[in-house]
Amino acid sequence: MNKQKESYGEVENLRTKKVGLVPMSYIAIVLIGDDRSFSFPTHEAVYDFAPRNDNEIALKVGDHIKVTKERNDGFFEGINTNDDTFGLFPSTHVIPKISHVAIREFNSGLSTEVELKKGDGIIVTKFRDDGWLQGQNVRTGAFGLIPASFVSRAAKD
């Protein structure tokens, strides 16, 4: 019989404030409040990775990963969308995936808004209900608010 290895995720109990590992089959991601526009940023694996510990997941070049947590120990936590496994993997093995492209220039002058030139690649981290996106311009590295009407979804590879 082919037994699949159980994946675990680090979670916080909102009632007790305790943090610990829980089997992923026991939990669901639920958004609290009205922020239904949240989106985990998608990354693409650029190197293979073979897990060495039970809390790590395998990566193959080209896998798409939803990063749920950026840790400060050189690892990310996330979901490999190719096989729905959840766990840790080296942050150096993935790059952010461009999800949108600027279709026209945008210059606001506000420090909270991102300048765009036509053709700029955009990594969207949050979709908002007010006509704006939150994301990063790959060309400049600037992160902030972007008018949704100035970008279009990037073509699929």
C-alpha positions in Angstrom: 0.0 0.0 0.0 1.3 3.4 -0.9 1.2 5.5 2.3 1.6 9.3 1.8 3.7 11.1 4.4 1.6 13.5 6.6 2.5 17.1 6.3 2.5 19.4 9.4 2.1 23.1 9.7 3.1 25.5 12.5 -0.1 27.2 13.8 -1.1 29.5 16.6 -4.2 28.7 18.7 -6.0 32.1 18.8 -7.7 31.2 22.1 -4.7 29.9 24.1 -2.0 31.7 22.0 0.1 28.5 22.0 2.1 27.7 18.9 2.8 24.2 17.7 2.8 21.7 14.8 -0.5 20.3 13.6 -1.2 17.8 10.8 -2.3 19.8 7.7 -5.2 17.5 7.2 -6.6 18.9 10.5 -6.6 22.6 9.6 -8.0 24.9 7.0 -6.8 28.4 6.2 -9.5 30.9 7.2 -9.4 34.6 6.8 -10.6 36.6 9.8 -12.5 39.8 9.3 -13.3 41.4 5.9 -9.9 40.9 4.3 -11.0 38.3 1.7 -8.7 39.8 -0.9 -5.5 38.2 0.6 -3.4 36.1 -1.7 -0.3 34.1 -0.9 2.5 35.1 -3.3 3.4 32.4 -5.9 7.1 31.4 -6.3 8.6 29.1 -8.8 11.3 26.5 -7.9 14.6 27.1 -9.7 16.4 24.2 -8.0 15.4 20.7 -6.9 15.3 20.1 -3.2 15.1 16.7 -1.4 13.8 17.1 2.1 16.0 16.0 5.0 13.5 16.4 7.8 9.9 15.5 8.3 8.8 19.2 8.2 10.4 19.9 4.8 8.8 19.4 1.3 10.4 18.3 -2.0 10.8 20.8 -4.8 11.4 20.1 -8.5 12.4 22.8 -10.9 9.3 24.5 -12.2 7.1 23.6 -9.2 4.8 26.5 -8.2 4.9 27.2 -4.5 2.5 29.4 -2.4 4.7 31.0 0.2 2.7 31.3 3.5 5.6 32.5 5.7 9.0 34.0 5.1 11.2 32.9 8.0 14.5 34.5 9.0 16.5 31.2 9.1 16.9 30.9 5.3 13.7 28.8 4.9 10.2 29.6 3.6 7.1 27.8 4.7 4.6 27.1 2.0 2.4 24.8 -0.2 3.7 23.0 -3.3 0.7 23.4 -5.5 1.9 20.5 -7.8 1.3 17.9 -5.0 -0.5 19.9 -2.3 2.3 19.3 0.3 3.0 21.8 3.0 6.3 22.4 4.8 9.7 24.2 4.8 12.1 24.6 1.9 15.2 26.8 1.3 14.3 30.3 0.3 17.3 30.2 -2.2 15.6 27.5 -4.2 12.6 29.6 -5.4 12.0 33.0 -7.1 8.8 35.1 -7.1 6.6 34.5 -10.1 5.5 37.5 -12.1 1.7 37.4 -12.1 0.9 40.7 -13.8 2.4 43.1 -16.4 2.0 46.9 -16.6 0.0 47.9 -19.6 0.7 51.6 -19.3 2.8 54.1 -17.4 1.9 55.3 -13.9 3.7 58.1 -12.0 2.1 59.1 -8.8 4.8 60.7 -6.7 3.5 59.2 -3.5 5.9 57.0 -1.5 3.1 54.4 -1.0 2.5 53.9 -4.7 4.7 52.1 -7.2 5.9 53.8 -10.4 5.2 51.7 -13.6 6.5 51.7 -17.1 4.7 49.8 -19.8 5.9 46.1 -19.8 7.1 46.1 -16.1 6.6 42.7 -14.4 4.6 42.8 -11.2 4.5 40.4 -8.4 1.1 40.8 -6.8 0.9 40.0 -3.1 -2.6 41.3 -2.3 -5.8 42.0 -4.3 -7.8 44.9 -2.8 -11.5 45.8 -3.2 -10.8 49.5 -3.9 -9.3 49.1 -7.4 -5.7 48.8 -6.2 -3.2 45.9 -5.9 -0.4 45.6 -3.4 2.8 44.3 -5.0 6.3 44.7 -6.2 7.7 46.1 -9.5 10.3 43.6 -10.6 12.3 46.2 -12.6 12.7 48.7 -9.8 12.2 46.5 -6.7 9.7 49.1 -5.4 6.9 47.6 -3.2 3.5 49.3 -2.6 0.1 50.1 -4.1 -0.5 49.7 -7.8 -3.7 50.8 -9.7 -5.4 47.6 -10.9 -6.5 49.2 -14.1 -2.9 49.8 -15.1 -1.9 46.1 -15.1 -3.0 42.9 -16.9 -2.5 39.3 -15.9 0.7 37.9 -17.3 0.5 35.2 -20.0 0.8 31.7 -18.7 4.1 29.9 -19.4 
